């Protein structure tokens, strides 16, 4: 690649990959770790495809030195990972398990020794089961317990970890887990879900000043939201109204309280989740200024109003003849550009990162020992181009974390969906960098795309 053909990214642009503790670590009962809601959920028959669990997963808990070598081989500048709350505080609140902290201590030191910047997510969906037994995120006390957990972790790691993410995708925790029932804890109660969404944000707001206090002048704190922009199926007024309703639930429900100190009106009422358990001072805590916004983008929604046909006033449209990933998600990179420019204009976060973006395709190791995955490479190339376009128009995007470093436990889908830049043989746990991983190495080395 010559410079003349390259779309260069800004100097210092951070290229990384992302993972989550339950999806890769395994060692579900080792060294004092407590049970979490995904342990319980995956061990419940019928909840996860093929009866898969995260008991072993990628065995990262034992193979982390090998995985850091993979990161070095790809030339990664940063690695975003999450901490297992129940490894640190097995009952969710109370006594701290030093062996749990020791694991992340070693991981952080190993990353820094390899020249890889750690970006640490405190909560990626794996609530300690003991807290779920007391009401989970619908219980206000869970937000306070989260703040104490944030304190314990950042006291140990805050001198070396400078970039913290409080929550990953609270929309998923609240709604997929408590309203639609397809994620742990598997509940289907709108009131519980909306209460959980508020207490997740309250936990975030309580944790931010603690993370700063236990850090130093380099400490930066953000939150990661899954943001699928909703676009209207037509120019009709009814479709536009339906799309606005959908965006209020999918985008504004978490963005507005974090950046504007208020919830969008009417959403909880419309979805039977009102009243919210808001107490005085909550929204001031939730809207504490942040250093960055983490954006997880995979797909857009196309919305229409079908009420004239006896359907819903908000209905998702499935386009025909478009490329889709193994998840059934439309491949549409231009919506990432539109999302980033919208966030910049509407919320103006001081900085943004793509904290997750990637694709699942059917992968296999070929006779030559390589994993040829041209569709994933093309997917990444188009999304990098969309990000580059947004940056060129003034969006303060500072880094990009591809999901994922390696194939892993894909929640309710078990091991049936492969998102990794590295292929994992789940029988032998052997890792093989896919061709997309080698492509990514070239992007990082050039800090640009063709």
Secondary structure, DSSP 8 states (H G I E B T S, - for coil): --GGG-EE--TT-EEEEE--HHHH---TTSTT---BHHHHHHTSTTSSGGG--SSSTT-HHHHHHHHHHHHHHHT-SEEEEE--HHHHSTTSSSS--HHHHHHHHHHHHHHHHTT-EEEEEEESS--BHHHHTTTGGGSHHHHHHHHHHHHHHHHHHTTT--EEEEEE-HHIIIIIHHTS-SSTT----HHHHHHHHHHHHHHHHHHHHHHHHTS-TT-EEEEEEE---EEESSS-HHHHHHHHHHHIIIIIHHHHHHHHSS--TTHHHHTT--S----TTHHHHHT---SEEEEE----EEEE--GGGTS-SSEE---SS--B-TTS-B--THHHHHHHHHHHHHT--S-EEEEE----------TTS----HHHHHHHHHHHHHHHHHHHTT--EEEEEEE-SS----GGGTTS----SEEE-TTT--EEE-HHHHHHHHHHHHTEE-
